Amino acid sequence: MSRSPIGIFDSGVGGTSIWREIHQLLPYESTIYLADSINAPYGPKGAEKIIELSIKSTELLLQKGCKLIVVACNTATTNAIDYLRKNYNVPFIGIEPAIKPAALNTKNKAVGILATYGTLTSALFSKTSGLFAKDIHVIEQVGDGIVELIEGGKLHSEEMKALLSEYLKPMMEANIDYLVLGCTHYPYLMPLLVDLLPIHVKIIDSGEAVARQTKAILERNGLLNIEMAKPKLQFFTNGNVEVVHSLLDNKYQVDSLKF
């Protein structure tokens, strides 16, 4: 089992940002990445549909022999991970916005969070925010349209810049010093966000923490691959192969898969 792959799925291409962190920390682990781009974004779909889509991706990854599954989607984590953990006998790693470190470290007591509607309205986000950010001014912004532009290959478009400028304006007016990215697509916005935000604003996402947690769970379950051999890295999408390929710096093969 230790030589079996880690499975990673997302509502599209964004979870490749999580895959990068995992591969960097665990370079000898084989991975299978599944991009459900045809159904992106998950945010507006409602819990029942999100669970249904998450089951589909999970079962496909299990058929391919995955030893652990990373739900590389904030919305799928908040809506479906409890169900998945109860119904499948493999470890699951979830994603949630890094509101805790932002709230603990802010000097201005003002934090911005850019996330999907499904994440911002979830019980998990509400609980985490209530625990750590009750004395902090949190400016929440639903990132409508961002995922669609990234999935459509328009990451660096003028349309994207205009959208981000609009979303960041109330945060800058509130003098935030931390911006939390609450969607795995959003780390790809980093160069644009750095240009648009004041230099003192720190941008944080969950990727590094997810990679550390993945390693810890593999170790705890005796699943960590200790063989220093070249891993098998597989990428599948039911959407535009070229979008995934470009986000991976054109370094890896990406295959089309209907699911």
C-alpha atoms as an extended CHARMM CRD file, in Angstrom:
* protein
*
       259  EXT
         1         1  MET       CA              0.0000000000        0.0000000000        0.0000000000  PROA      1               0.0000000000
         2         2  SER       CA              2.8490000000        2.4460000000        0.7030000000  PROA      2               0.0000000000
         3         3  ARG       CA              3.7280000000        2.4610000000       -3.0150000000  PROA      3               0.0000000000
         4         4  SER       CA              0.1050000000        3.1920000000       -3.9820000000  PROA      4               0.0000000000
         5         5  PRO       CA             -0.6690000000        6.7330000000       -5.2060000000  PROA      5               0.0000000000
         6         6  ILE       CA             -2.1230000000        9.6700000000       -3.3290000000  PROA      6               0.0000000000
         7         7  GLY       CA             -5.4150000000       10.7300000000       -4.9110000000  PROA      7               0.0000000000
         8         8  ILE       CA             -6.3010000000       14.4210000000       -5.2390000000  PROA      8               0.0000000000
         9         9  PHE       CA             -9.5320000000       15.8450000000       -6.6150000000  PROA      9               0.0000000000
        10        10  ASP       CA            -10.9730000000       19.3100000000       -7.1210000000  PROA      10              0.0000000000
        11        11  SER       CA            -13.8200000000       21.0500000000       -8.8840000000  PROA      11              0.0000000000
        12        12  GLY       CA            -11.4140000000       21.8900000000      -11.6920000000  PROA      12              0.0000000000
        13        13  VAL       CA             -7.7990000000       22.9210000000      -12.0710000000  PROA      13              0.0000000000
        14        14  GLY       CA             -7.2990000000       24.8780000000       -8.8440000000  PROA      14              0.0000000000
        15        15  GLY       CA             -6.2810000000       21.8930000000       -6.7390000000  PROA      15              0.0000000000
        16        16  THR       CA             -3.0800000000       21.6620000000       -8.7490000000  PROA      16              0.0000000000
        17        17  SER       CA             -1.8770000000       24.3900000000       -6.3590000000  PROA      17              0.0000000000
        18        18  ILE       CA             -2.3160000000       21.8310000000       -3.5500000000  PROA      18              0.0000000000
        19        19  TRP       CA             -0.6880000000       19.1070000000       -5.6600000000  PROA      19              0.0000000000
        20        20  ARG       CA              2.4100000000       21.3290000000       -6.0550000000  PROA      20              0.0000000000
        21        21  GLU       CA              2.8200000000       21.6430000000       -2.2800000000  PROA      21              0.0000000000
        22        22  ILE       CA              2.3380000000       17.9000000000       -1.7390000000  PROA      22              0.0000000000
        23        23  HSD       CA              4.7740000000       16.9630000000       -4.5020000000  PROA      23              0.0000000000
        24        24  GLN       CA              7.3570000000       19.4210000000       -3.1820000000  PROA      24              0.0000000000
        25        25  LEU       CA              7.1720000000       17.9590000000        0.3460000000  PROA      25              0.0000000000
        26        26  LEU       CA              6.7660000000       14.3140000000       -0.7510000000  PROA      26              0.0000000000
        27        27  PRO       CA              8.7090000000       14.0470000000       -4.0320000000  PROA      27              0.0000000000
        28        28  TYR       CA              8.7400000000       10.2280000000       -4.1060000000  PROA      28              0.0000000000
        29        29  GLU       CA              4.9870000000        9.7860000000       -3.7110000000  PROA      29              0.0000000000
        30        30  SER       CA              3.0210000000        8.8490000000       -6.8300000000  PROA      30              0.0000000000
        31        31  THR       CA             -0.0970000000       10.9660000000       -7.3320000000  PROA      31              0.0000000000
        32        32  ILE       CA             -3.3040000000       10.9450000000       -9.3440000000  PROA      32              0.0000000000
        33        33  TYR       CA             -4.9630000000       14.3200000000       -9.8710000000  PROA      33              0.0000000000
        34        34  LEU       CA             -8.5950000000       14.5580000000      -10.9730000000  PROA      34              0.0000000000
        35        35  ALA       CA             -9.9980000000       17.8600000000      -12.2850000000  PROA      35              0.0000000000
        36        36  ASP       CA            -13.7980000000       17.9150000000      -12.4390000000  PROA      36              0.0000000000
        37        37  SER       CA            -13.7450000000       21.0420000000      -14.5910000000  PROA      37              0.0000000000
        38        38  ILE       CA            -17.0270000000       20.2850000000      -16.3270000000  PROA      38              0.0000000000
        39        39  ASN       CA            -18.8160000000       20.8970000000      -13.0080000000  PROA      39              0.0000000000
        40        40  ALA       CA            -16.7450000000       23.8760000000      -11.8050000000  PROA      40              0.0000000000
        41        41  PRO       CA            -17.4120000000       25.8000000000       -9.6750000000  PROA      41              0.0000000000
        42        42  TYR       CA            -19.0200000000       23.6680000000       -6.9480000000  PROA      42              0.0000000000
        43        43  GLY       CA            -19.9150000000       26.6920000000       -4.8000000000  PROA      43              0.0000000000
        44        44  PRO       CA            -23.4720000000       27.4040000000       -6.0400000000  PROA      44              0.0000000000
        45        45  LYS       CA            -24.5410000000       23.7640000000       -6.4370000000  PROA      45              0.0000000000
        46        46  GLY       CA            -25.8470000000       22.9600000000       -2.9540000000  PROA      46              0.0000000000
        47        47  ALA       CA            -24.7030000000       20.3020000000       -0.4740000000  PROA      47              0.0000000000
        48        48  GLU       CA            -26.5220000000       17.3260000000       -2.0060000000  PROA      48              0.0000000000
        49        49  LYS       CA            -25.0220000000       17.8420000000       -5.4800000000  PROA      49              0.0000000000
        50        50  ILE       CA            -21.5580000000       18.5720000000       -4.0590000000  PROA      50              0.0000000000
        51        51  ILE       CA            -21.6420000000       15.3020000000       -2.0900000000  PROA      51              0.0000000000
        52        52  GLU       CA            -22.7520000000       13.4390000000       -5.2270000000  PROA      52              0.0000000000
        53        53  LEU       CA            -19.8630000000       14.8860000000       -7.2690000000  PROA      53              0.0000000000
        54        54  SER       CA            -17.3830000000       14.1830000000       -4.4620000000  PROA      54              0.0000000000
        55        55  ILE       CA            -18.5310000000       10.5510000000       -4.2870000000  PROA      55              0.0000000000
        56        56  LYS       CA            -17.9740000000       10.1880000000       -8.0320000000  PROA      56              0.0000000000
        57        57  SER       CA            -14.3930000000       11.5090000000       -7.8400000000  PROA      57              0.0000000000
        58        58  THR       CA            -13.6270000000        9.4840000000       -4.7030000000  PROA      58              0.0000000000
        59        59  GLU       CA            -14.8050000000        6.2130000000       -6.2270000000  PROA      59              0.0000000000
        60        60  LEU       CA            -12.8150000000        6.8470000000       -9.4020000000  PROA      60              0.0000000000
        61        61  LEU       CA             -9.6430000000        7.4620000000       -7.3850000000  PROA      61              0.0000000000
        62        62  LEU       CA            -10.2750000000        4.3490000000       -5.2940000000  PROA      62              0.0000000000
        63        63  GLN       CA            -10.7010000000        2.3070000000       -8.4790000000  PROA      63              0.0000000000
        64        64  LYS       CA             -7.2340000000        3.5460000000       -9.4460000000  PROA      64              0.0000000000
        65        65  GLY       CA             -5.8230000000        2.2150000000       -6.1710000000  PROA      65              0.0000000000
        66        66  CYS       CA             -5.2920000000        5.4060000000       -4.1410000000  PROA      66              0.0000000000
        67        67  LYS       CA             -4.2000000000        4.9450000000       -0.5280000000  PROA      67              0.0000000000
        68        68  LEU       CA             -5.2770000000        8.4080000000        0.6750000000  PROA      68              0.0000000000
        69        69  ILE       CA             -7.4800000000       11.1000000000       -0.8500000000  PROA      69              0.0000000000
        70        70  VAL       CA             -6.9860000000       14.8490000000       -0.6380000000  PROA      70              0.0000000000
        71        71  VAL       CA            -10.1970000000       16.7990000000       -1.1650000000  PROA      71              0.0000000000
        72        72  ALA       CA             -8.4150000000       19.7450000000       -2.7900000000  PROA      72              0.0000000000
        73        73  CYS       CA            -11.5010000000       21.9310000000       -2.8340000000  PROA      73              0.0000000000
        74        74  ASN       CA            -12.7190000000       24.1660000000       -0.0120000000  PROA      74              0.0000000000
        75        75  THR       CA            -16.3710000000       23.7790000000       -0.9870000000  PROA      75              0.0000000000
        76        76  ALA       CA            -16.1910000000       19.9830000000       -1.2860000000  PROA      76              0.0000000000
        77        77  THR       CA            -14.4130000000       19.7830000000        2.0660000000  PROA      77              0.0000000000
        78        78  THR       CA            -16.9970000000       21.8470000000        3.9070000000  PROA      78              0.0000000000
        79        79  ASN       CA            -19.9400000000       20.0220000000        2.3470000000  PROA      79              0.0000000000
        80        80  ALA       CA            -18.8090000000       16.4480000000        1.7340000000  PROA      80              0.0000000000
        81        81  ILE       CA            -15.7760000000       15.3520000000        3.7450000000  PROA      81              0.0000000000
        82        82  ASP       CA            -17.7560000000       14.1490000000        6.7700000000  PROA      82              0.0000000000
        83        83  TYR       CA            -19.8210000000       11.9170000000        4.4990000000  PROA      83              0.0000000000
        84        84  LEU       CA            -16.7130000000       10.6040000000        2.7090000000  PROA      84              0.0000000000
        85        85  ARG       CA            -14.9270000000        9.7860000000        5.9630000000  PROA      85              0.0000000000
        86        86  LYS       CA            -17.9330000000        7.8620000000        7.2480000000  PROA      86              0.0000000000
        87        87  ASN       CA            -18.4330000000        5.8480000000        4.0700000000  PROA      87              0.0000000000
        88        88  TYR       CA            -14.9630000000        5.0380000000        2.7130000000  PROA      88              0.0000000000
        89        89  ASN       CA            -12.1310000000        3.1920000000        4.4070000000  PROA      89              0.0000000000
        90        90  VAL       CA             -9.2040000000        5.4250000000        3.4230000000  PROA      90              0.0000000000
        91        91  PRO       CA             -7.8490000000        8.5680000000        5.0840000000  PROA      91              0.0000000000
        92        92  PHE       CA             -9.1700000000       11.8840000000        3.7320000000  PROA      92              0.0000000000
        93        93  ILE       CA             -7.4240000000       15.2540000000        3.9590000000  PROA      93              0.0000000000
        94        94  GLY       CA             -9.5870000000       18.3580000000        3.6450000000  PROA      94              0.0000000000
        95        95  ILE       CA             -9.0110000000       22.0290000000        2.9230000000  PROA      95              0.0000000000
        96        96  GLU       CA            -10.2860000000       25.0070000000        4.8580000000  PROA      96              0.0000000000
        97        97  PRO       CA             -9.4090000000       28.7110000000        4.6600000000  PROA      97              0.0000000000
        98        98  ALA       CA             -6.4060000000       29.7530000000        6.7740000000  PROA      98              0.0000000000
        99        99  ILE       CA             -8.4920000000       32.1890000000        8.8360000000  PROA      99              0.0000000000
       100       100  LYS       CA             -6.8170000000       31.0370000000       12.0880000000  PROA      100             0.0000000000
       101       101  PRO       CA             -3.2240000000       32.1870000000       11.3220000000  PROA      101             0.0000000000
       102       102  ALA       CA             -4.5260000000       35.4130000000        9.7990000000  PROA      102             0.0000000000
       103       103  ALA       CA             -6.6610000000       36.2140000000       12.8450000000  PROA      103             0.0000000000
       104       104  LEU       CA             -3.8500000000       35.3520000000       15.2780000000  PROA      104             0.0000000000
       105       105  ASN       CA             -1.2300000000       37.4610000000       13.4770000000  PROA      105             0.0000000000
       106       106  THR       CA             -3.0980000000       40.5350000000       12.2510000000  PROA      106             0.0000000000
       107       107  LYS       CA             -1.8460000000       43.8050000000       13.7400000000  PROA      107             0.0000000000
       108       108  ASN       CA             -4.6070000000       45.9380000000       12.2260000000  PROA      108             0.0000000000
       109       109  LYS       CA             -7.3600000000       43.6180000000       13.4750000000  PROA      109             0.0000000000
       110       110  ALA       CA             -8.6810000000       43.5540000000        9.9070000000  PROA      110             0.0000000000
       111       111  VAL       CA             -8.5110000000       40.5130000000        7.6400000000  PROA      111             0.0000000000
       112       112  GLY       CA             -9.8730000000       39.9390000000        4.1470000000  PROA      112             0.0000000000
       113       113  ILE       CA            -11.0750000000       36.5830000000        2.8830000000  PROA      113             0.0000000000
       114       114  LEU       CA            -11.6800000000       35.8240000000       -0.7660000000  PROA      114             0.0000000000
       115       115  ALA       CA            -13.5970000000       32.5660000000       -1.1520000000  PROA      115             0.0000000000
       116       116  THR       CA            -16.4920000000       30.8420000000       -2.8570000000  PROA      116             0.0000000000
       117       117  TYR       CA            -20.0740000000       31.2730000000       -1.6830000000  PROA      117             0.0000000000
       118       118  GLY       CA            -20.1720000000       27.6060000000       -0.6820000000  PROA      118             0.0000000000
       119       119  THR       CA            -17.1930000000       28.0400000000        1.6340000000  PROA      119             0.0000000000
       120       120  LEU       CA            -18.2110000000       31.3600000000        3.1990000000  PROA      120             0.0000000000
       121       121  THR       CA            -21.7120000000       30.0790000000        4.0190000000  PROA      121             0.0000000000
       122       122  SER       CA            -20.5630000000       26.7070000000        5.3780000000  PROA      122             0.0000000000
       123       123  ALA       CA            -20.8880000000       25.5930000000        8.9960000000  PROA      123             0.0000000000
       124       124  LEU       CA            -17.1660000000       24.7360000000        9.1200000000  PROA      124             0.0000000000
       125       125  PHE       CA            -16.0900000000       28.2380000000        8.0950000000  PROA      125             0.0000000000
       126       126  SER       CA            -18.5640000000       29.7980000000       10.5270000000  PROA      126             0.0000000000
       127       127  LYS       CA            -17.2190000000       27.6460000000       13.3750000000  PROA      127             0.0000000000
       128       128  THR       CA            -13.5400000000       28.3850000000       12.6020000000  PROA      128             0.0000000000
       129       129  SER       CA            -14.2060000000       32.0920000000       12.1470000000  PROA      129             0.0000000000
       130       130  GLY       CA            -16.1970000000       32.2290000000       15.3830000000  PROA      130             0.0000000000
       131       131  LEU       CA            -13.4120000000       30.5310000000       17.3220000000  PROA      131             0.0000000000
       132       132  PHE       CA            -10.4810000000       32.6050000000       16.1130000000  PROA      132             0.0000000000
       133       133  ALA       CA            -11.8000000000       35.8200000000       14.5750000000  PROA      133             0.0000000000
       134       134  LYS       CA            -14.5380000000       37.0310000000       16.9110000000  PROA      134             0.0000000000
       135       135  ASP       CA            -12.5940000000       40.1900000000       17.7930000000  PROA      135             0.0000000000
       136       136  ILE       CA            -11.3260000000       40.7410000000       14.2360000000  PROA      136             0.0000000000
       137       137  HSD       CA            -12.9500000000       42.7370000000       11.4380000000  PROA      137             0.0000000000
       138       138  VAL       CA            -13.3020000000       40.0930000000        8.7070000000  PROA      138             0.0000000000
       139       139  ILE       CA            -14.1950000000       41.3940000000        5.2420000000  PROA      139             0.0000000000
       140       140  GLU       CA            -15.6860000000       38.4650000000        3.3440000000  PROA      140             0.0000000000
       141       141  GLN       CA            -15.8420000000       38.5380000000       -0.4410000000  PROA      141             0.0000000000
       142       142  VAL       CA            -17.4110000000       35.9070000000       -2.6820000000  PROA      142             0.0000000000
       143       143  GLY       CA            -15.1260000000       35.4930000000       -5.6890000000  PROA      143             0.0000000000
       144       144  ASP       CA            -17.8830000000       35.2040000000       -8.2930000000  PROA      144             0.0000000000
       145       145  GLY       CA            -16.4530000000       34.6590000000      -11.7700000000  PROA      145             0.0000000000
       146       146  ILE       CA            -12.8480000000       33.9500000000      -10.7640000000  PROA      146             0.0000000000
       147       147  VAL       CA            -12.9890000000       30.1680000000      -11.0940000000  PROA      147             0.0000000000
       148       148  GLU       CA            -14.7560000000       30.4210000000      -14.4510000000  PROA      148             0.0000000000
       149       149  LEU       CA            -12.0460000000       32.7500000000      -15.8220000000  PROA      149             0.0000000000
       150       150  ILE       CA             -9.2280000000       30.4610000000      -14.6310000000  PROA      150             0.0000000000
       151       151  GLU       CA            -10.9730000000       27.3780000000      -16.0340000000  PROA      151             0.0000000000
       152       152  GLY       CA            -11.4300000000       29.2730000000      -19.2890000000  PROA      152             0.0000000000
       153       153  GLY       CA             -7.7080000000       30.0230000000      -19.5950000000  PROA      153             0.0000000000
       154       154  LYS       CA             -8.1450000000       33.7340000000      -18.7810000000  PROA      154             0.0000000000
       155       155  LEU       CA             -5.9970000000       33.9220000000      -15.6650000000  PROA      155             0.0000000000
       156       156  HSD       CA             -4.0490000000       37.0190000000      -16.7800000000  PROA      156             0.0000000000
       157       157  SER       CA             -6.8840000000       38.7500000000      -18.6330000000  PROA      157             0.0000000000
       158       158  GLU       CA             -7.9810000000       42.3660000000      -18.1910000000  PROA      158             0.0000000000
       159       159  GLU       CA            -11.3490000000       40.9900000000      -17.1200000000  PROA      159             0.0000000000
       160       160  MET       CA             -9.6710000000       39.1760000000      -14.2210000000  PROA      160             0.0000000000
       161       161  LYS       CA             -7.7360000000       42.2990000000      -13.1750000000  PROA      161             0.0000000000
       162       162  ALA       CA            -10.9350000000       44.3630000000      -13.1660000000  PROA      162             0.0000000000
       163       163  LEU       CA            -12.7730000000       41.7420000000      -11.1160000000  PROA      163             0.0000000000
       164       164  LEU       CA            -10.0090000000       41.5150000000       -8.5170000000  PROA      164             0.0000000000
       165       165  SER       CA             -9.7600000000       45.3130000000       -8.2520000000  PROA      165             0.0000000000
       166       166  GLU       CA            -13.4790000000       45.4480000000       -7.4760000000  PROA      166             0.0000000000
       167       167  TYR       CA            -13.2660000000       42.6630000000       -4.8750000000  PROA      167             0.0000000000
       168       168  LEU       CA            -10.1930000000       44.0740000000       -3.1220000000  PROA      168             0.0000000000
       169       169  LYS       CA            -11.4340000000       47.6630000000       -2.8550000000  PROA      169             0.0000000000
       170       170  PRO       CA            -13.5050000000       47.2530000000        0.3610000000  PROA      170             0.0000000000
       171       171  MET       CA            -10.6790000000       45.2500000000        1.9180000000  PROA      171             0.0000000000
       172       172  MET       CA             -8.1340000000       47.9970000000        1.2650000000  PROA      172             0.0000000000
       173       173  GLU       CA            -10.5920000000       50.5920000000        2.5790000000  PROA      173             0.0000000000
       174       174  ALA       CA            -10.7650000000       48.5360000000        5.8100000000  PROA      174             0.0000000000
       175       175  ASN       CA             -6.9390000000       48.5460000000        5.9840000000  PROA      175             0.0000000000
       176       176  ILE       CA             -6.4950000000       44.7660000000        6.0490000000  PROA      176             0.0000000000
       177       177  ASP       CA             -3.0100000000       43.3810000000        6.6580000000  PROA      177             0.0000000000
       178       178  TYR       CA             -3.8580000000       39.7650000000        5.7690000000  PROA      178             0.0000000000
       179       179  LEU       CA             -5.7160000000       38.3380000000        2.7950000000  PROA      179             0.0000000000
       180       180  VAL       CA             -6.8580000000       34.7210000000        3.1140000000  PROA      180             0.0000000000
       181       181  LEU       CA             -7.3880000000       32.7760000000       -0.1060000000  PROA      181             0.0000000000
       182       182  GLY       CA            -10.3150000000       30.4200000000        0.4490000000  PROA      182             0.0000000000
       183       183  CYS       CA            -10.3120000000       28.4960000000       -2.8250000000  PROA      183             0.0000000000
       184       184  THR       CA             -7.5970000000       26.2830000000       -4.2980000000  PROA      184             0.0000000000
       185       185  HSD       CA             -7.8620000000       28.1060000000       -7.6290000000  PROA      185             0.0000000000
       186       186  TYR       CA             -6.8650000000       31.3920000000       -6.0220000000  PROA      186             0.0000000000
       187       187  PRO       CA             -3.1120000000       30.8510000000       -5.3740000000  PROA      187             0.0000000000
       188       188  TYR       CA             -2.6950000000       31.2130000000       -9.1390000000  PROA      188             0.0000000000
       189       189  LEU       CA             -3.8440000000       34.8310000000       -8.6660000000  PROA      189             0.0000000000
       190       190  MET       CA             -0.8320000000       35.6110000000       -6.4810000000  PROA      190             0.0000000000
       191       191  PRO       CA              1.1330000000       37.7220000000       -9.0360000000  PROA      191             0.0000000000
       192       192  LEU       CA             -1.9830000000       39.7980000000       -9.7840000000  PROA      192             0.0000000000
       193       193  LEU       CA             -2.8290000000       40.2060000000       -6.0980000000  PROA      193             0.0000000000
       194       194  VAL       CA              0.7150000000       41.3280000000       -5.2350000000  PROA      194             0.0000000000
       195       195  ASP       CA              0.4280000000       44.0490000000       -7.9000000000  PROA      195             0.0000000000
       196       196  LEU       CA             -2.9770000000       45.2120000000       -6.6770000000  PROA      196             0.0000000000
       197       197  LEU       CA             -2.5030000000       45.1180000000       -2.8890000000  PROA      197             0.0000000000
       198       198  PRO       CA             -0.4080000000       47.4180000000       -0.6640000000  PROA      198             0.0000000000
       199       199  ILE       CA              3.0210000000       45.9650000000        0.0710000000  PROA      199             0.0000000000
       200       200  HSD       CA              2.2580000000       45.3430000000        3.7750000000  PROA      200             0.0000000000
       201       201  VAL       CA             -0.6290000000       42.9300000000        3.0870000000  PROA      201             0.0000000000
       202       202  LYS       CA              0.3460000000       39.2880000000        3.5620000000  PROA      202             0.0000000000
       203       203  ILE       CA             -1.4360000000       36.6950000000        1.4210000000  PROA      203             0.0000000000
       204       204  ILE       CA             -1.9390000000       33.2160000000        2.8500000000  PROA      204             0.0000000000
       205       205  ASP       CA             -3.5100000000       29.9920000000        1.6470000000  PROA      205             0.0000000000
       206       206  SER       CA             -3.7900000000       26.4320000000        2.9710000000  PROA      206             0.0000000000
       207       207  GLY       CA             -1.4790000000       24.5750000000        0.5790000000  PROA      207             0.0000000000
       208       208  GLU       CA              1.6180000000       24.1440000000        2.7520000000  PROA      208             0.0000000000
       209       209  ALA       CA             -0.4310000000       23.1080000000        5.7950000000  PROA      209             0.0000000000
       210       210  VAL       CA             -2.3200000000       20.5430000000        3.7030000000  PROA      210             0.0000000000
       211       211  ALA       CA              0.9510000000       19.0290000000        2.4870000000  PROA      211             0.0000000000
       212       212  ARG       CA              2.2620000000       18.7460000000        6.0640000000  PROA      212             0.0000000000
       213       213  GLN       CA             -0.9920000000       17.1400000000        7.1860000000  PROA      213             0.0000000000
       214       214  THR       CA             -0.8510000000       14.6890000000        4.2770000000  PROA      214             0.0000000000
       215       215  LYS       CA              2.6430000000       13.6030000000        5.3120000000  PROA      215             0.0000000000
       216       216  ALA       CA              1.5870000000       13.2570000000        8.9650000000  PROA      216             0.0000000000
       217       217  ILE       CA             -1.4440000000       11.1000000000        8.1150000000  PROA      217             0.0000000000
       218       218  LEU       CA              0.6120000000        8.8710000000        5.7900000000  PROA      218             0.0000000000
       219       219  GLU       CA              3.1780000000        8.3620000000        8.5750000000  PROA      219             0.0000000000
       220       220  ARG       CA              0.4930000000        7.6940000000       11.1790000000  PROA      220             0.0000000000
       221       221  ASN       CA             -1.1170000000        5.0300000000        8.9920000000  PROA      221             0.0000000000
       222       222  GLY       CA              2.1270000000        3.4030000000        7.8530000000  PROA      222             0.0000000000
       223       223  LEU       CA              1.4750000000        4.5180000000        4.2670000000  PROA      223             0.0000000000
       224       224  LEU       CA              4.4540000000        6.7810000000        3.6040000000  PROA      224             0.0000000000
       225       225  ASN       CA              6.5360000000        5.6400000000        0.6220000000  PROA      225             0.0000000000
       226       226  ILE       CA             10.1360000000        5.3240000000        1.7750000000  PROA      226             0.0000000000
       227       227  GLU       CA             11.5160000000        4.1510000000       -1.5880000000  PROA      227             0.0000000000
       228       228  MET       CA             13.4990000000        6.9060000000       -3.3020000000  PROA      228             0.0000000000
       229       229  ALA       CA             12.2890000000        5.9860000000       -6.7830000000  PROA      229             0.0000000000
       230       230  LYS       CA             10.8170000000        8.1300000000       -9.5340000000  PROA      230             0.0000000000
       231       231  PRO       CA              7.0840000000        8.5320000000       -8.8360000000  PROA      231             0.0000000000
       232       232  LYS       CA              4.2480000000        8.1700000000      -11.3300000000  PROA      232             0.0000000000
       233       233  LEU       CA              2.4490000000       11.5210000000      -11.6780000000  PROA      233             0.0000000000
       234       234  GLN       CA             -0.9270000000       11.3090000000      -13.4360000000  PROA      234             0.0000000000
       235       235  PHE       CA             -3.3210000000       14.1540000000      -14.2960000000  PROA      235             0.0000000000
       236       236  PHE       CA             -6.8590000000       13.7260000000      -15.6100000000  PROA      236             0.0000000000
       237       237  THR       CA             -9.5280000000       16.2740000000      -16.5270000000  PROA      237             0.0000000000
       238       238  ASN       CA            -13.0180000000       16.1770000000      -18.0190000000  PROA      238             0.0000000000
       239       239  GLY       CA            -12.4670000000       19.7460000000      -19.2120000000  PROA      239             0.0000000000
       240       240  ASN       CA             -9.8300000000       21.5830000000      -21.2340000000  PROA      240             0.0000000000
       241       241  VAL       CA             -6.5750000000       19.6100000000      -21.1450000000  PROA      241             0.0000000000
       242       242  GLU       CA             -4.5410000000       22.6660000000      -22.2000000000  PROA      242             0.0000000000
       243       243  VAL       CA             -5.6260000000       24.7400000000      -19.1750000000  PROA      243             0.0000000000
       244       244  VAL       CA             -4.3410000000       22.0700000000      -16.7630000000  PROA      244             0.0000000000
       245       245  HSD       CA             -1.2130000000       21.6230000000      -18.8670000000  PROA      245             0.0000000000
       246       246  SER       CA             -0.3760000000       25.3370000000      -18.7660000000  PROA      246             0.0000000000
       247       247  LEU       CA             -0.9250000000       25.6070000000      -14.9840000000  PROA      247             0.0000000000
       248       248  LEU       CA              1.5550000000       22.7490000000      -14.6030000000  PROA      248             0.0000000000
       249       249  ASP       CA              4.0920000000       24.7640000000      -16.6320000000  PROA      249             0.0000000000
       250       250  ASN       CA              3.6740000000       22.3440000000      -19.5620000000  PROA      250             0.0000000000
       251       251  LYS       CA              5.8690000000       19.8240000000      -17.7030000000  PROA      251             0.0000000000
       252       252  TYR       CA              3.4910000000       16.8950000000      -17.3380000000  PROA      252             0.0000000000
       253       253  GLN       CA              1.1610000000       14.8550000000      -19.4910000000  PROA      253             0.0000000000
       254       254  VAL       CA             -2.5160000000       15.5940000000      -18.9070000000  PROA      254             0.0000000000
       255       255  ASP       CA             -5.1360000000       13.1340000000      -20.1240000000  PROA      255             0.0000000000
       256       256  SER       CA             -8.7880000000       13.6700000000      -20.9440000000  PROA      256             0.0000000000
       257       257  LEU       CA            -11.1820000000       11.4810000000      -18.9850000000  PROA      257             0.0000000000
       258       258  LYS       CA            -14.9870000000       11.3810000000      -19.0550000000  PROA      258             0.0000000000
       259       259  PHE       CA            -16.5220000000       11.0890000000      -15.6060000000  PROA      259             0.0000000000
